Each structure stands twice: as structure tokens, then as C-alpha cells.
């Protein structure tokens, strides 16, 4: 797995992950993360399978730091 995150502003960032699973060299997942008030973040993106379009997926995550 390789990941890269690039801040675009104080609260918004671009992220790209590459996972090498289920093969023909895995998945590429570009996304956007938005910092929300209260030490939390909302991340959304799209996982693109390198081994067939039927395995692509939209994802949305919400996380909170304690």
C-alpha cells in the first residue's frame, strides 16, 4: 500500500492510495478529505480496480480523533 495526501487549503486535502490486493496490481483510490469542527474529518473518494470495472466502488468515511 502506498498513500499520498496533499493539502489544498487549511481544511481540504487531496488523497490518493494504491492497494496491491486481489490483483492485476490492485486498486487506485483518489479522494477528497474535509476537516470538520471538533477534531473530525469526512473523506470521500472512488476505488478504481485495475482488474475489472465491476469491482469499482464509491467510499465515504467519517472519523473522529479522541
C-alpha positions in Angstrom: 0.0 0.0 0.0 1.2 3.5 -0.9 -0.6 6.7 0.1 -0.2 10.4 -0.7 -2.0 13.3 0.8 -1.7 16.9 -0.5 -3.3 19.8 1.4 -5.3 22.1 -0.9 -6.3 24.6 1.9 -6.5 24.7 5.7 -9.4 22.3 5.8 -9.4 20.4 2.4 -6.9 17.9 1.1 -6.5 15.6 -1.9 -5.5 12.0 -1.2 -4.5 9.0 -3.4 -4.0 5.5 -2.2 -2.8 2.4 -4.0 -3.6 -1.1 -2.7 -1.9 -4.1 -4.3 -4.6 -6.7 -3.4 -6.8 -9.1 -5.5 -4.6 -8.4 -8.3 -3.5 -7.3 -11.6 -1.9 -4.8 -9.3 -4.8 -3.8 -7.1 -6.8 -0.6 -6.7 -6.1 3.1 -7.1 -8.3 5.3 -4.9 -8.4 9.1 -5.3 -10.4 11.1 -2.8 -11.0 14.4 -1.0 -10.8 14.8 2.8 -12.5 17.7 4.6 -11.7 18.6 8.2 -14.8 19.3 10.2 -15.2 21.1 13.5 -14.4 19.1 16.7 -11.3 17.1 15.5 -13.2 15.1 12.9 -12.9 14.6 9.2 -15.1 13.5 6.3 -13.4 11.6 3.4 -14.9 10.6 0.1 -13.5 9.0 -3.0 -13.7 6.3 -5.6 -11.8 3.0 -5.6 -10.8 2.0 -9.2 -10.0 -1.6 -9.7 -7.1 -2.4 -12.1 -8.7 -5.8 -12.8 -12.3 -5.0 -14.0 -14.8 -2.2 -13.8 -17.3 -4.4 -11.9 -15.1 -4.1 -8.8 -15.0 -0.3 -8.6 -16.6 1.4 -5.5 -17.6 4.7 -4.0 -16.5 5.2 -0.4 -17.3 7.7 2.3 -15.7 7.7 5.7 -16.2 9.8 8.8 -13.6 9.8 11.5 -13.2 11.5 14.9 -10.0 11.9 16.9 -10.1 11.4 20.7 
